[in-house]
Amino acid sequence: MEENKIIPYFKIARPDHSIKQLFIIPGCMAAILLCQITIDIRLLWKIAFGLLSTTFVASANYVINEYLDAKFDKFHPLKKTRPLVNQKTDVRYIIFEYILLLLLGLLSAYGVSEFVFGLMILLAVMGILYNVEPIRLKDIPYLDVLSESFNMAIRFLIGWFLITQQYFPPVSIVLGYWFAGAYLMSVKRFSEYKMINDADRAGAYRKSFIYYSEDTLCVQSLFYAIISVFFLGIFLIKYRIELILDVPLLCILYCYYFHLSFAKDSSTQRPEKLFHEKFLMLYIVFFCVISAALLFIEIPILHIFLDNNLIGVR
C-alpha cells in the first residue's frame, strides 16, 4: 500500500488522543495513597503496560467511530475534514486495523491482571454500544453523555487495579469521577452545538442534538458538575477531612472550564488540545500542589465536623 494511502488509516486511530490515558493516573494515585502501596520498578512497568493497553483499545474504538460517523461528520464545521469523510478507504483494512488494535490492547493487558483485562473488554464493549447500530448510544439524548463519560470511570478503575487487586475503590470517588467526565462531555456538546449554530445541521451531525438546545445543555452541565462535587465531597470528608478545602478550588476549575466553552473553536470540543490552555494547565498544577500539601497538613479545627457528639445536634 502506498504511503499516502496508509496515512488515513493511521489518522483514524487518533494517536494524538493518547494523552487522554492520563485520566488513568488519578486511579493509580488513589490506590497508592489509600492502600499505602510502595512504588517500585515493577509497579511502574505495570502502569506503563496499562497505559499502552488502554491506548490500543481506545484507538480501536476510534477506528469504528470514524468509519461509522463519516456520513455524519460532513455536517460538522471541523470534523468534515476527517480522512474518511473526504478519502476513499477499504473497509477490509478498517476491520483489520480494528481487530489488530483490539488484540494488541487485550494481549498487553492480559499479563497485567484479570481485573485490568476485564476492564479492557468492557472498554471495547462500550465502544461498540456507543457507535454501532441498532443501539448506538451516541444518538440517544443524555445517554450519549453518560455512556461516553462512563469510559472515564473505566479509566479510573484501570488505574486502581493496576496498583492493587486486593481492595476495591470507594464507590463515592468512582461516581464522582464518572460524573466529572459527564460534565466534561456535556460542556463539549454545548460548545459544539453553539459553534454549529444551526439546529437542523446539528441534528444532521448528531441525532441526539435534535433533542438538545443551548439551554438544556447548560442545565445538563450544571447538574453533572453538582453531582460530581457531591460524590467527591463524600469521598474527601470520609478519607481525609483536610481535602474538603479542595472543593472550592474544584468548583473554580469547573467554572473556568465552562467559561472556555464560549470561545470560538473552543478547546473544550477537543480535550486532547487542552494542554494549549496555559492558564488552565497552571491552575491544574496549582490545584495538584494544594491537594498534595493537604495530604500532609493537619487542620484540627476541621475534625470537629466529624464529631458525632456536637453540642446542639439532635
N, C-alpha and C positions, 0 to 999 in steps of 0.2 A: 504494500500500500504506500502511495506517495506521501511524503511528509506533510504537505498541505492538506491532505485528506485525513491524516491522523489527528491533526490539531483539534477539530471539533469534538472528537471522542475524548480527547484529553480534557478539554474545557468543561464538558458536561459533568465530569466528576467533581468539579469545583474545588480544586486543590487549595484555592485561596480561602475557602471556608474552613480550612483545618483549624484555624485559630479558635473556632467555637468549641473545640475539645478542651479548652482551658476551663470550661464550666465543670469539668470533672474534678479539678483541683480542690474546690471547696469541700467536696465529699471526702477527698483524701485528708484534708486538714481537720475536718470534724472528727473523723475516725481516729486520727493520730492524737488529738487533744483529749477526746472523751475516753478513749480506751488506753491512753498513755502508752502508745506504741513507740518503740525506739526506731529511728530512721537508720537504715543501713544500706549497703550497696545492693543487696538482694531486693529490698523493698523498692528502691529507685528503679531497678530493672523491671519490676512488675508494673510500676506506674507507667514506664516508657512503653511497655508492651500493651498496656491498657489503652493508652492514648493512640497508639498505632492501630490497634484493632478497631477502636471506635471510629477513627478516621476512615478506614476501609469500608466499614458498614455504612457510615453516613454518606460516603461517596457513592456507594451502590444505590442508596435511596435517592440521591441527587440525579443519578442517571435515569431512573424511571420517571422521576419528577420532570426532568427536562423533556424527555421524549413524549410523555402523555400531556404535558402542558403546552407544547409547541403551538398548537392551534388556537390556544387562548392567549399566549404571551404576545401575539401580534397586536393585541389591543392595549398593551401596556407601553407607556412612553419610553421606558428604559429597557424592559425585557424583550422588546421587539427586535433588539439587535443580537439576541442569543443565537448561538450556532444553528440549532435545529429549526429555528424559525426561518432562516434565510438560506440554509445549505442543505443539499440532499445528503442523506445518510442511509446506511444499510441497517435495517432493523436486526439482522442477524448479528452484526458486530455489536450493536447496543445490548442485545441479550447476552452475548458472550462477555462483554465488559461488566455487566451487572453481576453475572454469576461468578466471574473471576474475582471481583472486588469483595463480594459477599463471602466467598470461600476463604480468601486471604484474611478477612476480618475474623471469621469464625475459627479458623485454624490458629491464628495468633492469640485468640482468647482462650482456646481450649487448654493450653498449658498454664494459664494463669490461675483459674479457679472455676469450679462448677457454677458459682453464682454469676461471675462475670460472663461466662459462656452463655448462660441462660438469658442474661440481660441483653447480650448482643443479638440473640434470636428475637427477643421482644422488640428491640430497636428496629430490626429488619421487618418484623410483622407490622409495626406501626407505620413504616414507610409504605407498605402495601395498602393498609387500611386507609391511609391518608391520601394516596394518589390513584388507586386503581378502582375502577367501576366494578360492580354496581354500588359499592359502599362509598368510596371517595369522600372521606370525612371533610376534606378541604372545601367542599361545596355546600356543607351544611352550616348555617349560621350558628355561632357560639361554639359548636363542637369543633369547628375549624381551628379556633384559637386554643381550646382546651386540649385537643389531640396533638397539635403541633408543639405546644408547650410541655406536654407530658414527656417529651424527649429530654427536657431539662431535668425532670425528676429522675429519668432513667440514667442520665449522665451523673447526677449526684450519687445514685446508688452504685454505679460502676466505680466511682471514686472511693466510696466507702468500702466496698467489698474487695477492692484492690489492696486495701490495708488490712482488713480483718474479715474473717468468715465466722468468728465465734459470737459476735454480737450483731444485732440488728440496729439500725439507726432510729432515733426518736421519730415518731410519726409527725410531730409538730414541725421539725425542720424540713422533712421531705415535702410536706404540704406547702409550707412557706416557700420553698424553692420552686415547686410546681407553679404556684400562683404568681410568683415573681416572673417566671417565664411567660405566664399568661398575660401579665401586664406588658411585658416587652412585645409580645406578639400583637396585642390589641393596639398598642401605640403604633406599631409598624403598619397595621391595617389602616388606622386613622390617617397616617401620613401618606400612604398610597392613595387612599380614597380622595384625600384633599388634593393631591397632586394631579390625579386624573381629571378631577373637576367636571365630570360628566357621568351622571348616574347610569345612563344606558351603556356607555362604554365600559364603566367599572363593572357592571353586571355581565357584560360580554367577556371581560377578562376573568372574572371570578364570580361564580353563581351566588356565593354567599353574600356578595356585595349588593345583590338585588334587595336584600332584607335589611341592609345597613344604611345609616346616614352618618354624617359627621357627629350629630348629637348622640346617637346610640353608641357609636364607637368611643366617644369621650366618656360617657357614663360607664361603659363596659370597662374601660381602662381604670377608671377610678375605683370601681368595685373590686377588681383584681388586686389593685395596689393595697386597698384596705384589708382584704382577706390575707394577703401575703404578710403584711406587717403584723396582723393579729397572730398568725401562727408562729412567725419568727419571734414575736414578743414572748409568747408562751415558752418557747424553747430557751430564750435568753434568761428569763426570770428563773426557770427551773434549774438550769445548769450553771449559770454564772450571773448573779444579780447585777454586778457592775456593768455588764454588757448592755443593760437596759438603756444606758446613756448613748448607745449606738442608734437607738430608734429615731431620735430627731435628725441625726445625720443621714440615716437611711431615707427618711421622708424627703429631705432636701435633695438627695440623689434622684429619687423618683420624680420629684417636681422638675428638676433640671432636665431630666431625660425627656419628659413630656414637652418641655419648652423647646427642645431640639426638633421635635416633630413638626413644628410650624415653619421651619426653614424650607426654602425651595430646594428640591432634590435632597431632602434630609437624610442624614446618615442612619437614622433610625429604620429606614427601609432596608438597609443593608448592614446588619450588625457587624459583619466581618470588616467593615470600614470604620468602625467607631474609634479605632486607635488613632485616627486622624484628628479626633476632637481633643485638643490639648487640655482644655480646662477640665473636661470630663475625666481624662486619664489622671490628671493631677489630683482631682478630688477623690478618685477611687484609691489612689496611693495614700492620700491623707486619711481616708476612711479606714484603710487597712492598718495604717500605723496606729491610729487611735484604738482600734479594736485589739491589736496586739498588746498595746500598753494596758488596756483594761483587763487583760487576762492575768496580769501580774500585780496590778494595783488594787489594794483592798480599800473599800469605802464603807466603813462600818455602819454609817447612818442609813445606808440603803437596805441593810439587813433587817431593819425594823419592819419593813413591808412583808417580811417572811414570817414574822412573829404572829402566831395564832391567838395570842393572849393580850392583844392590844386593848387598852382601856377604852371603853365606849363601844366596842364592837359587839354586836348581838347576833 
